Amino acid sequence: MHKGEKLFLYLAGISGALLLAMEWFRIERPSLPVFFVVPILFLIYVLLSPGTFFVDARLAGRFACALFAGIALQFFFSRATPKILLTECLTFLITLSLGATYAAFFAPEMFADRLTLTYGNPHRLAVAGAFSIFTLFTFLNLFPKKKRPIVYCLFVLIGIAIFLTVSRSTIVGLLCAIAAYVLFYHAKHLIKSVVIASFLGIIAFSILPEAQQQRVLDPLTNPLNDNTIQQRIGIWYTALQGIKEAPIIGHGLRAYSDYDQQYKTEHYAEMTRKNIRIVDRRWAHPHSLYLGSLFGWGIIGTLLLIFTFIPALRYSSGNIKVFLILMTCFNLGYGGTELRIKSDDGAFMLFFPLGLAYGSILLQHLSQKLGSIPAPPLSSNSFITKVSNTIRQYA
């Protein structure tokens, strides 16, 4: 999610898929839950991109790598999953601390604008922070009670960093995730949670520079005059026209850029007459997960995407289910005005938690079906045995 994400995403995804295939053949191809076919159908649909054949093949690869990385991690190293995810939190905190320290001493002007640090984009920094918050919260029970105040301080620290990015879509996603968790697990504390969230929000708002405070207030007080919203309206308008033209199979998500350019050129007078702002810029996507899915893959692909999440949410359990709920609700809120699944880190954010859930379901299913999953016979002196023993020691 920071540097070199493409290399590690593809390495983890491809090796994970190969290991899963080898394990399936090794234990003589046992039957799998029928709903496991749904994510595969979705990936095939994105790969084919019926509206514009194979235009989204690259996206299908990213989605598949994120999904299979999650499945393999939870299937083969379920006991190590919390430590691996918490390592990501540690990495994020290190990059945040080093970046903020450098800015404080050598580039204080970085705090006057939206906080970016070494992430190159405020949204990337904010989303990585949200992922860390959800991970820490999900596995909070692993920390001794004496050390939990430290974790609470980390929540505050990461939250302040997210507010300094002024990533409004990330803040909306965080609120959606928090609201969903409270409603699902602690509905009786809803009012208390709203009061605490409002109090913390007011404190965080007060530390923002004046220009960024205005950026937060404009969508609430005068949304139609907000520069970003005006741009979004034009983007969403062309996306809606594209959805109307191919509502069933879509155009392919990566076809949006060309479609948007062509539509603006051919319907310039019409859009001007409707007071829709036209920006002379090439937009890569519709800036909405919902519109992007419908534009790219139509009703068929969007339904496949939805049905991919339903069994994972239904049959997963424990911490993995909590993590999936938080990440899914975050993406639903964040995706209202943003769409990052075209990028490697964006694909990871949506499909890696889904893979963890499917991995936990697969492990439970095969354990019940086979009694246990026998390990292949190996020489006690083999390199693989030594590696396996090392992994088990730390897992």
C-alpha positions in Angstrom: 0.0 0.0 0.0 3.1 2.3 0.1 6.0 1.3 -2.1 6.5 -1.7 -4.4 2.9 -2.8 -4.0 2.7 -4.3 -7.5 5.6 -6.7 -7.1 4.4 -8.0 -3.7 0.8 -8.1 -4.7 1.5 -10.3 -7.7 4.1 -12.4 -5.9 1.7 -13.1 -3.1 -1.3 -13.7 -5.3 0.3 -16.0 -7.9 2.3 -18.1 -5.3 -0.9 -18.3 -3.1 -3.0 -19.5 -6.1 -0.4 -22.1 -7.0 0.0 -23.4 -3.4 -3.8 -23.7 -3.1 -4.0 -25.6 -6.4 -1.2 -27.9 -5.4 -2.9 -28.6 -2.0 -6.3 -29.3 -3.7 -4.7 -31.9 -5.9 -2.6 -33.3 -3.1 -5.6 -34.1 -1.0 -7.3 -35.7 -4.0 -9.5 -32.9 -5.2 -12.2 -32.7 -2.5 -15.5 -31.0 -3.3 -15.7 -27.3 -2.3 -18.7 -25.2 -1.2 -20.7 -24.4 -4.3 -20.6 -20.7 -3.6 -16.8 -20.7 -4.2 -17.6 -20.5 -7.9 -19.1 -17.0 -7.6 -15.8 -15.1 -7.1 -14.3 -17.1 -9.9 -17.2 -16.2 -12.2 -16.8 -12.5 -11.3 -13.0 -12.7 -12.1 -13.7 -14.4 -15.4 -16.4 -11.8 -16.2 -14.0 -8.9 -15.5 -11.3 -10.7 -17.5 -13.5 -11.1 -20.5 -15.1 -7.6 -20.2 -17.9 -8.4 -22.6 -18.7 -4.7 -23.3 -15.1 -4.2 -24.6 -13.4 -7.5 -24.8 -10.4 -7.9 -22.4 -10.1 -4.2 -21.6 -10.2 -5.0 -17.9 -7.9 -8.1 -18.1 -5.3 -6.2 -16.1 -7.9 -5.4 -13.3 -8.9 -9.1 -13.2 -5.3 -10.0 -12.5 -5.1 -7.5 -9.6 -8.4 -8.6 -8.1 -7.4 -12.3 -8.4 -4.0 -11.7 -6.8 -5.5 -9.8 -3.8 -8.2 -12.5 -3.4 -5.8 -15.5 -3.6 -3.2 -13.8 -1.4 -5.9 -13.5 1.3 -7.2 -17.1 0.8 -3.8 -18.6 1.0 -2.7 -16.6 4.0 -5.7 -17.6 6.0 -5.7 -21.2 4.8 -2.0 -22.1 5.3 -1.0 -19.7 8.1 -4.3 -18.9 10.0 -2.5 -18.6 13.3 0.0 -16.1 11.8 -2.6 -13.9 10.1 -3.0 -11.5 13.1 0.8 -11.0 13.4 1.2 -10.5 9.6 -1.6 -7.9 9.5 -0.3 -6.1 12.7 3.1 -6.0 11.0 1.4 -3.8 8.3 0.2 -1.5 11.1 3.8 -1.3 12.4 5.1 -0.5 8.9 2.5 2.2 8.5 3.3 3.8 11.8 7.0 3.8 10.9 6.4 5.5 7.6 4.0 8.0 9.3 6.5 8.8 12.0 9.5 9.2 9.7 7.5 11.3 7.2 6.0 13.6 9.9 9.4 14.0 11.6 11.0 15.0 8.3 8.2 17.4 7.5 8.4 19.0 10.9 12.1 19.8 10.6 12.7 20.2 6.9 9.3 20.9 5.2 6.8 22.4 7.6 4.7 23.6 4.7 3.5 20.0 4.2 1.2 20.5 7.2 -0.4 23.6 5.7 -1.9 21.6 2.8 -3.4 18.2 2.7 -1.1 15.7 4.4 0.6 13.4 1.9 4.1 12.6 3.3 5.8 9.9 1.2 2.6 8.3 -0.1 2.3 10.7 -3.1 -1.4 11.0 -2.7 -3.5 12.0 0.4 -6.0 9.3 -0.4 -3.4 6.6 -0.3 -2.1 7.8 3.1 -5.7 8.0 4.5 -6.8 4.6 3.2 -3.6 2.9 4.5 -4.4 4.6 7.9 -7.9 3.3 7.9 -6.7 -0.2 7.1 -4.3 0.0 10.1 -7.1 1.2 12.4 -9.4 -1.6 11.4 -6.6 -4.2 11.9 -5.7 -2.9 15.4 -9.3 -2.8 16.4 -10.0 -6.3 15.0 -7.2 -7.9 16.9 -7.4 -5.6 20.0 -8.1 -8.7 22.2 -4.6 -10.0 21.4 -3.0 -7.2 23.3 -2.7 -7.5 27.1 -5.0 -5.1 29.0 -2.0 -3.2 30.3 -0.9 -2.4 26.8 -4.3 -1.4 25.3 -4.0 2.2 26.3 -1.0 2.4 24.0 -3.2 1.0 21.2 -5.9 3.6 22.0 -3.3 6.3 21.6 -2.3 4.8 18.2 -6.0 5.1 17.2 -5.9 8.8 18.0 -2.6 9.3 16.2 -3.7 7.6 13.0 -7.1 9.3 13.2 -5.3 12.7 13.3 -3.2 11.8 10.3 -6.3 10.8 8.4 -8.0 14.1 9.3 -4.9 16.0 8.2 -5.2 14.4 4.7 -8.7 15.9 4.5 -9.8 12.9 2.6 -13.5 13.4 3.0 -14.3 10.0 1.3 -12.1 8.2 3.8 -13.8 10.0 6.7 -17.2 8.9 5.4 -15.9 5.4 5.0 -14.7 5.3 8.6 -18.0 6.6 9.9 -19.8 3.9 7.9 -17.6 1.2 9.3 -18.0 2.4 12.8 -21.8 2.7 12.5 -22.0 -0.8 11.0 -20.0 -2.3 13.8 -22.0 -0.6 16.5 -25.3 -1.6 14.9 -24.2 -5.2 14.5 -22.5 -5.8 17.8 -23.3 -3.0 20.2 -26.7 -1.4 19.2 -27.5 -0.4 22.8 -24.4 1.9 22.8 -25.4 3.7 19.6 -26.1 7.1 21.1 -23.0 7.0 23.3 -20.9 6.1 20.1 -22.4 9.1 18.2 -21.6 11.5 21.0 -18.0 10.2 21.3 -17.5 10.3 17.5 -18.9 13.9 17.3 -16.7 15.1 20.2 -13.6 13.6 18.5 -14.6 15.0 15.2 -14.9 18.5 16.6 -11.5 18.3 18.2 -9.9 17.0 14.9 -11.7 19.7 12.9 -10.3 22.4 15.2 -6.6 21.4 14.4 -7.0 21.7 10.6 -5.7 24.7 8.8 -8.4 27.2 7.9 -8.3 26.4 4.2 -8.8 22.7 4.9 -11.6 23.5 7.4 -13.4 25.2 4.6 -12.8 22.1 2.4 -14.7 20.0 5.0 -17.5 22.6 5.5 -18.2 23.3 1.8 -19.9 20.0 1.0 -22.1 20.4 4.1 -23.0 24.1 3.8 -22.9 24.8 0.1 -22.3 21.5 -1.9 -23.2 22.8 -5.3 -20.4 25.5 -5.1 -17.8 23.0 -4.0 -15.1 22.7 -6.7 -14.7 18.9 -6.2 -18.4 18.2 -6.2 -18.9 20.3 -9.4 -16.2 18.2 -11.1 -17.8 15.0 -9.8 -21.2 15.9 -11.2 -19.8 16.1 -14.7 -18.0 12.8 -14.2 -21.1 11.1 -12.8 -23.2 12.5 -15.6 -21.2 10.9 -18.4 -21.0 7.6 -16.4 -24.8 7.5 -16.1 -25.1 8.0 -19.9 -22.7 5.1 -20.4 -24.7 2.9 -18.0 -27.9 3.7 -20.0 -26.2 2.7 -23.2 -25.0 -0.7 -21.9 -26.9 -1.5 -18.7 -26.6 -5.3 -18.9 -23.0 -6.0 -19.7 -21.3 -2.6 -19.3 -18.4 -1.2 -21.2 -15.4 -2.2 -19.2 -14.1 0.0 -16.4 -10.9 0.9 -18.2 -13.0 2.0 -21.2 -14.5 4.9 -19.2 -11.7 7.4 -20.0 -12.2 7.2 -23.7 -16.0 7.2 -23.4 -15.9 10.3 -21.1 -13.7 12.2 -23.6 -15.9 11.3 -26.6 -19.2 12.0 -24.8 -18.0 15.4 -23.6 -16.9 16.3 -27.2 -20.1 15.2 -28.8 -22.5 16.6 -26.2 -20.8 19.7 -25.2 -23.7 22.0 -25.9 -26.2 19.7 -24.1 -24.0 19.5 -21.0 -23.4 23.3 -21.0 -27.2 23.9 -21.3 -27.7 21.8 -18.2 -25.1 23.8 -16.3 -22.9 20.7 -16.0 -19.3 21.7 -15.5 -17.0 20.3 -18.2 -13.4 19.9 -17.2 -10.8 19.6 -20.0 -9.1 16.7 -18.4 -8.9 12.9 -19.0 -10.6 11.1 -16.1 -9.4 7.6 -15.4 -12.7 6.4 -13.8 -16.1 7.6 -12.7 -15.0 8.4 -9.1 -17.7 6.2 -7.6 -17.5 2.4 -6.8 -21.2 2.1 -7.6 -21.2 3.9 -10.9 -17.9 2.4 -11.8 -19.1 -1.1 -11.3 -22.3 -0.5 -13.3 -20.5 1.3 -16.1 -17.7 -1.2 -16.3 -19.5 -4.5 -15.8 -23.2 -3.7 -16.1 -25.9 -5.3 -14.0 -24.5 -8.8 -14.5 -21.0 -8.0 -13.3 -22.3 -5.9 -10.4 -24.6 -8.7 -9.2 -21.7 -11.1 -9.4 -19.6 -8.7 -7.3 -22.4 -8.4 -4.7 -22.9 -12.2 -4.6 -19.2 -12.6 -4.1 -19.4 -10.9 -0.7 -22.6 -12.5 0.6 -21.3 -16.0 1.4 -18.1 -14.6 2.8 -20.1 -12.3 5.2 -22.5 -15.1 6.1 -20.2 -18.1 6.7 -17.0 -16.5 8.0 -16.6 -16.1 11.8 -14.6 -14.6 14.6 -12.1 -11.8 14.0 -11.9 -12.4 10.3 -15.6 -11.7 10.0 -15.3 -8.5 12.0 -12.4 -7.4 9.8 -14.4 -8.2 6.6 -17.5 -6.3 7.9 -15.4 -3.2 8.8 -13.5 -3.2 5.5 -16.6 -3.8 3.4 -18.6 -1.1 5.1 -15.6 1.2 4.8 -15.4 0.6 1.0 -19.1 1.1 0.6 -18.8 4.5 2.3 -15.5 5.5 0.6 -16.8 4.2 -2.7 -19.6 6.7 -2.9 -17.3 9.4 -4.3 -14.0 7.5 -4.9 -12.9 4.5 -6.8 -9.4 3.1 -6.1 -9.9 -0.5 -7.3 -8.1 0.3 -10.5 -4.9 0.7 -8.6 -3.0 -2.2 -6.9 -3.5 -0.8 -3.4 -7.2 -0.2 -4.1 -7.7 -3.8 -5.3 -5.9 -5.0 -2.2 -8.1 -3.0 0.1 -11.3 -4.5 -1.4 -10.4 -8.1 -2.2 -7.7 -9.1 0.3 -10.1 -9.0 3.3 -12.6 -11.0 1.1 -9.9 -13.5 0.5 -9.2 -13.9 4.2 -12.8 -14.7 4.8 -12.9 -17.3 2.0 -9.7 -18.8 3.3 -11.2 -19.3 6.8 -14.3 -20.9 5.3 -12.2 -23.2 3.1 -10.0 -24.2 6.0 -13.0 -25.0 8.2 -14.8 -26.9 5.3 -11.9 -29.1 4.5 -11.1 -29.7 8.1 -14.6 -30.9 8.8 -14.7 -32.9 5.5 -11.4 -34.7 5.9 -11.1 -34.6 9.7 -7.8 -32.9 9.3 -5.6 -31.8 6.4 -2.7 -34.2 6.4 0.7 -32.8 5.6 2.7 -34.4 2.7 5.4 -36.8 3.8 8.8 -35.0 3.9 12.3 -36.0 4.8 13.2 -34.6 8.3 16.3 -33.1 6.7 14.6 -31.5 3.8 14.7 -27.7 3.3 10.9 -27.5 3.2 10.6 -29.2 6.6 13.0 -26.7 8.1 11.1 -23.8 6.6 7.8 -25.3 7.8 9.1 -25.7 11.3 10.4 -22.2 11.4 7.0 -20.8 10.2 5.2 -22.9 12.8 7.5 -21.7 15.5 6.6 -18.0 14.8 3.0 -18.7 14.0 
